[in-house]
Amino acid sequence: MNSAQRLSEQSAKRQPVGEDPRALARESGAERNKVPRFVTRACVSHLLAIPEEEIRQISHDAGLGHIERAGNEEVTYFTYDEMWQLGLLAAQLKRDREH
């Protein structure tokens, strides 16, 4: 038995008897319609461990993100794909600075 099969078997053993896995997913907020489709610049900064100002500059230069304005407030939102692209661009900039 390989390690993947062993992990699969162990996971099956740990599931409580009589519990519907779909119900558990709904309770944990893993349902598709409960997952936010966008993340804020602050969230991207936190998840990628990149200063928010750097995220702002990269996203502005690359044309990524969607700006929402309400009165004097302005919030930038990113899709998960845009967040991934920001991570790649930030890594590339870091490499370029080091060389």
C-alpha positions in Angstrom: 0.0 0.0 0.0 1.5 3.4 -1.0 1.4 6.5 1.2 -1.6 8.1 -0.7 -3.7 5.0 -0.3 -2.7 4.9 3.4 -3.7 8.5 3.9 -7.0 7.9 2.1 -7.8 4.9 4.3 -6.9 6.9 7.5 -9.2 9.8 6.4 -12.1 7.4 5.8 -11.6 5.9 9.3 -11.7 9.4 10.9 -15.0 10.4 9.5 -17.7 10.2 12.2 -20.3 7.5 11.5 -23.6 8.9 10.3 -22.2 12.3 9.3 -23.0 13.5 5.8 -19.8 15.0 4.4 -21.8 17.5 2.4 -23.4 18.7 5.6 -20.0 19.1 7.2 -18.8 21.1 4.2 -21.9 23.4 4.5 -21.3 23.9 8.2 -17.6 24.8 7.6 -18.5 27.4 5.0 -16.8 25.5 2.2 -19.9 25.7 0.0 -19.1 27.4 -3.3 -21.6 30.2 -2.8 -20.1 31.2 0.5 -16.5 31.6 -0.7 -15.8 35.2 -1.5 -15.0 35.8 -5.2 -12.8 38.8 -4.5 -10.1 39.7 -1.9 -9.1 43.2 -0.8 -5.7 44.7 -1.2 -5.1 44.3 2.5 -6.0 40.6 2.3 -3.7 40.1 -0.6 -0.9 41.8 1.3 -1.4 39.6 4.3 -1.7 36.3 2.3 1.3 37.0 0.1 3.3 38.7 2.9 4.0 41.7 0.7 3.6 45.3 2.0 0.3 46.8 0.9 2.0 49.8 -0.7 4.0 47.4 -2.9 0.8 45.5 -3.9 -0.8 48.9 -4.7 2.2 49.9 -7.0 2.4 46.5 -8.7 -1.4 46.3 -9.3 -1.5 49.8 -10.7 1.5 49.2 -13.0 0.0 45.9 -14.2 -3.6 47.1 -14.5 -4.8 44.5 -12.0 -7.7 44.9 -9.6 -11.1 46.5 -9.5 -11.5 49.8 -7.6 -14.8 50.5 -5.8 -15.5 54.0 -4.6 -18.1 55.1 -2.0 -17.9 58.7 -1.0 -14.3 59.4 0.1 -13.6 55.7 0.6 -11.8 53.6 -2.1 -11.2 49.8 -1.9 -9.4 47.7 -4.4 -10.5 44.2 -5.0 -8.7 41.3 -6.7 -9.8 38.0 -8.1 -7.9 35.0 -7.0 -6.3 34.8 -10.5 -5.2 38.5 -10.1 -3.8 37.7 -6.7 -1.7 34.8 -8.2 -0.5 37.2 -10.9 0.5 39.8 -8.2 2.5 37.1 -6.4 4.4 36.2 -9.6 5.1 39.8 -10.4 6.3 40.5 -6.9 8.6 37.5 -7.0 10.0 38.6 -10.4 10.6 42.2 -9.0 12.4 40.8 -6.0 14.7 38.6 -8.2 15.4 41.6 -10.5 16.4 43.7 -7.4 18.7 41.0 -6.1 20.6 40.7 -9.4 
